[in-house]
């Protein structure tokens, strides 16, 4: 696999990795006592956060090697999907609410907030339109 790392700003990459590591340390230092008390495992929250950080690094590597023009070509589909998901959570029945809020979409073992997907889709759509204008 040929990774495109030549054009990466090394300072931004290093800063991001340091922030990721600091986040892992902060999660552990702020939650180990509660995790030990509730789950009898001081690393309970640390493990979950570290797994998400590894997934983020894998996704970072994947998206680093995808031409952003390819993502922009499908931005209208992403945007429409985001609008559909936002409407979907509004019309969901009350039994799917989490703590009284109907923000989450549950697809089997995966749950996510429609607004998080919409945020990314909006950024991609606006960037794609700006690229077409300029």
N, C-alpha and C positions, 0 to 999 in steps of 0.2 A: 504494500500500500504506500503510495507516494503522498506524504502529508505536505500541504502548502503552509510552510511556516516562515517563508522568507519575508513576507510583507507585514508580519505581526509587529506591532509596537511592543518591544520587550519590556518597557517600563510599565505599560498598562497590564501586560500579562503578569508580570511579577507582582504588581500591586493587587491584582485580582486574586492571585493565588495566596498572597499573604492575608487578604481579607477573608478568603474562604477558610484558611487555617485558623485565623482568629475567631471566626464564627463558630467553628467546631469546639475550640477551647471555651468560648463563652457559653455555649449550650451545655457543655459538661459541667463547668464551674457553677452554673446557676441552677442545675437540675439534679445533680447527683444525690443530694440528700433526700429530695422528694421521691426520686426514682427508687432509691434504696428502701424507703419507707413503704411506698405503695406497691412496688413490683418486686421487691427483694432482689434488685439488680441495679446497682449504681450506674451502670452503663446503658440502661434501657433507652433513654432519649439520645444519648451519644451515638448508639448503634444506628438508630433510625436516621439521625442527621448525617452521619458519615455515609450511609448508603445513598441518601439523596445527593450528597456532594459528589460521590463517585458517578452517579447517573448524570449529574450536571456536567462533569468533566468529559464523559463519553459523548454527550450531546454537543458540547462545545467543540470537540474534535470532529464530529460528524458535520456540524454546520460550518466549521472552518473550511471544509473541503467541498462545500456545495456552492456553486456560483449563485450569488444573490439575485442575479437576473432571473434565474429559474424560479426562485421563490416569488419574485415580483410578478411573474407572468400569471400566477394563480392567486394573486392577492384578492381579486374580486370574489373568488370562491371561498377563501378564508373569511372574508368580511360577511358574506351572506350566511355562512355556517355560524359565525359568531352571533349574528342577529337572530337566527333561528334558535340557537341555544339560549339566548337571553329571553326570548319570548317563551321558550319551553319552561324555564324555571318560574316564570310568572304564572303559567297555567297548570303547573304541577299540583296534584292534590296535596292537601295539608298533611297527610301521613308521611310525606317524603321530606318534611321540614326538619331541620336540625336546629335545636334550641329556638324554635319558633320562626326561623328564617329559611326561606326557600331559595337558597343560593347554590346548592350543590346538585350536581348531576352524578348519579350513581350508575356505572356501567360495569356490572359484575364486581370484581375485586377493586376496580379503579373508581375513585371519586375525585371530582375536580370542580372548581367554581367556574361557572360560565363566564363570569366577569374577567377572570385571569386569561382565558382564551381570547376573549374579546379585546382585551388590552393589547395583546400581541398582534392580533389580526388588524387592529386599528393602526398600530405603528407601521406594520408592513404595507397596508393599503395607502396610508399617507406618504410613506417613502416612495412607493411605486408611482403614485401620482406626481410627486415632486420630481422624480427622475424623468417622467414623460414630459413635464413642462420645461425642464432645464436642458 
